[in-house]
């Protein structure tokens, strides 16, 4: 019951009581008419009836109004909370999608980089392979340093020759018969043990081309290239 309905109830009750009073006055005759002849007194009586509405009914009306207001506020709060939750969920979904896409892009980029690296490595190995075979060089009883170097230029890829030359300079000074009496290392690249060079040819002791071929393959397999082997040599004093 609202406050307006309570006031309406009070007015209706007052009107009803006033009407009943009027009827009773008529029935009572002239004496009753004399007692209510003053309009001010009638108005005062009506006001007294409005003021006499039981306090309990007023409290019930006020409580109902407050409850209704609380329900409206609660409904509005629930709607706002749902809206906030939906907005947060939307933002999180967008964030997750963005992160997922970034991760997928990163994985694809890494895969592509690995494929390119593998291809480049394969190409590098191919380019580092001896350009001429050992059999392309006629065997001699002996070789000069210039002849050995000429053979090396034809076997070692041009981009790697200087690095290969630097190592040979330090290891044997281009003497294909150089031998280390303390360790047993032998040849241009000082293979240790020397017999490892037999994988490139049985004439490894007397043929510089065989030693060069073995040395290039060893540097490729162990370090990646003659230049990588030279970098290691510079850092460590050996390879």
Number of C-alpha atoms within 10 A of each C-alpha: 13 16 17 10 11 17 14 13 14 19 17 13 16 21 15 12 15 17 12 12 14 15 11 12 17 13 11 11 10 10 10 15 14 10 10 14 10 10 9 10 12 13 12 10 14 19 13 12 17 18 11 11 17 10 10 9 13 15 12 15 18 16 15 14 15 13 12 13 12 12 12 12 12 12 12 12 12 12 12 12 12 12 12 12 12 12 12 12 12 12 12 12 12 12 12 12 12 12 12 12 12 12 12 12 12 12 12 12 12 12 12 12 12 12 12 12 12 12 12 12 13 12 11 14 16 12 15 22 17 20 15 17 13 20 10 9 13 8 14 9 6 12 15 11 12 10 12 19 19 11 18 23 20 15 21 26 20 14 12 18 18 16 19 25 22 16 24 22 14 15 22 18 15 21 20 26 16 17 18 14 8 6 11 13 18 25 27 26 30 25 20 14 11 18 14 13 25 14 11 17 17 12 14 24 18 17 23 28 29 22 28 29 24 22 23 24 21 19 20 19 12 12 16 16 22 29 21 18 22 24 17 14 15 13 10 9 10 13 17
